[in-house]
């Protein structure tokens, strides 16, 4: 993969040598072949389907999201709204509710195309988490390396994440990166993967107080595996994989696949969503379903004796 610029993740400059950095493998040629897709998913830990969605659906969702950002005063009024260019000097966080009651976004993530795809992949009817993770990533550092299982492991572990970009995401804008072969490293990551960010030690007064007052994270970690993706790759092996993401693309991956994002080195907001899908017949994590999902709030906390 030819890269003409320096890339960072969590503030660390990535090694872009061919043995350390590469391109995600395409799976669009396998659409309509569930057995072949499952084999690819097991082999790679992910499926990258470029051009899966109709471009118009993605553009409509982007227009809705950027319109809400503009209405909140977060975008540069001198630039076209669809460019999602940050208003100079703004330090305001992106509102968490721009994904709520958003029919254009819901049409993408809960629409027939995606539900049919997962039903074909799982071999039965599916359900999705009701909570939507909408990522509006401003210039700066992206997400540290982690696996999704530590955030959503109270139901079946046979859940798949779907990451969708809303617009062009060149490398400099800070898109998703996945660590090649890391889904086969579960034995080495056993302690991490068995943790739950919403468990806490009720026999530790300081930790108990933090949960009561703040609804804080577990005592173990905030869910990240490390803040140094360079040393992590050196320890686990494989390459960090990504691509120039385009409107209509999707990538879906397993709960134990290590992933992160590149830092956003532009003056624009990167828009993407990650949503979850599973077999309807299997138990679901109660933190992420219902009219008002608990999420990582106080209702999700589970005390234990440490």
Secondary structure by P-SEA (a helix, b strand, c coil): ccccbbbbcccccccccccccbbbbbcccccccaaaaaaaaaaccbbbbcccccaaaaaaaaaaaaaaaaaaccccccccccccccccccccccccccccccaaaaaacccaaaaaaaaaaaccccccccccccccccccccccccccccccccccccbbbbbbbcccccccccccccccccccccccccccccccccccccccaaaaaaaaccccccccccccccccaaaaaaaaccccccccccccbbbbbccccccccccccccbbbbbbbbbbccccccccccccccccccccccccccccc
